[in-house]
Every structure is written in C-alpha cells, then in structure tokens.
Amino acid sequence: MAILELVPESNPVLRTPTTPVTDFGPAFQKIVDDMFETMYAVNGAGLAATQVGLGIRVAVIDVTSDQSQALVIVNPEIIETSGEQKMDMGCLSLPGCWASVKRAGWVKVRAQDRHGEVFEIEGEGVLSEAFQHEIDHLNGILFIDKLSVLKQKMVRQRARKVLKRHERGQK
C-alpha cells in the first residue's frame, strides 16, 4: 500500500464530476487500499478519489476513532434524506480549516462495494455528514461552496497559510 498525495483546493480535479467505476479488478482494489492508508495517515474521516487526483467515483469513509468501520462507496447516490443538522467540518483539501455547514441529518445512500455489489446504507449525525461531504466531492462540490462568499475567502486564506507553513516544514 502507499500514501497518496492530497491535492489542494486549487486543483481543477476537485471541481470536475467523476466518472463511474466499471472495472473492480486488482488495480482498483489497490486504489481503494491506498485511499484507506492515506485517509488514516492524515487522520481523516473520509476521502474521495478526487482528493488524490483521481477522477473516479469512489470514496472511503471511517468516522470511528479506532478505525473499525471502514466503508467503501463506489458510484454512490443519495436516494433519501430527512431532517437538518449544522456541523463544523473540515476537508483534507483545505488543511486546518473548519466551518459550520448545514446538511441533512439523515441520509440513505445506494452504492456499490469495492467488488461491485450494490447495497444501501443509512447514516445519521457524523456518518450522514461524511456521506454528503464525500459524495459532494465526487460531484465536483466542496464544502466551502455552501458558505457565504466572505467565509469562503477566509477559509481559502487560512488554507493557503497552512499549506505555506507545511511547505516550510513548520506546524
């Protein structure tokens, strides 16, 4: 397995809707494994393929603190929602940045697993937010798109500062 390079918010792949996965062979399985390794290495709760520069419709999610509920959603779609919640969220493509975003409190998702089998799964709270966040990524949408223009500017400025410090080897 390998840790993949995360792409910054300025990379156009993050704004491009993804292509459905049709080949679930060994190359795809390696991508999924590498995405999990990458997500866990950076302490993320989810990672969409676009965040590592891949234009395919797959995301990995694990909202547990002990890495015990690894989920793979391939070609996912939200088929039902209810309620509303407002949660602080961040994004691996905007390091060090958090903002409060309104989302559905409960979602039902239809997807394929890493081997192509179709399934449905429901999520509420943090899991609901993770599904919505990662599926947005696969549709070319970032969480900052749901913020006011002023808040978007503030988040982008903060992300640039964090990236510059990281490039200089600082925390």
FENFEN-V869437 format. One record per run of one state. SS is the DSSP state (alpha for helix, beta for strand, coil for the rest). FROM is the first residue (numbers start at 0). TO is the last residue. If there is no record, write none. Layout:
# FENFEN-V869437
SS FROM TO
SS FROM TO
This chain:
# FENFEN-V869437
coil 0 10
alpha 11 14
coil 15 17
beta 18 18
coil 19 24
alpha 25 40
coil 41 44
beta 45 47
alpha 48 51
coil 52 54
beta 55 55
coil 56 56
beta 57 60
coil 61 69
beta 70 81
coil 82 83
beta 84 90
coil 91 92
beta 93 102
coil 103 104
beta 105 111
coil 112 116
beta 117 123
coil 124 124
alpha 125 137
coil 138 141
alpha 142 145
coil 146 147
alpha 148 166
coil 167 170
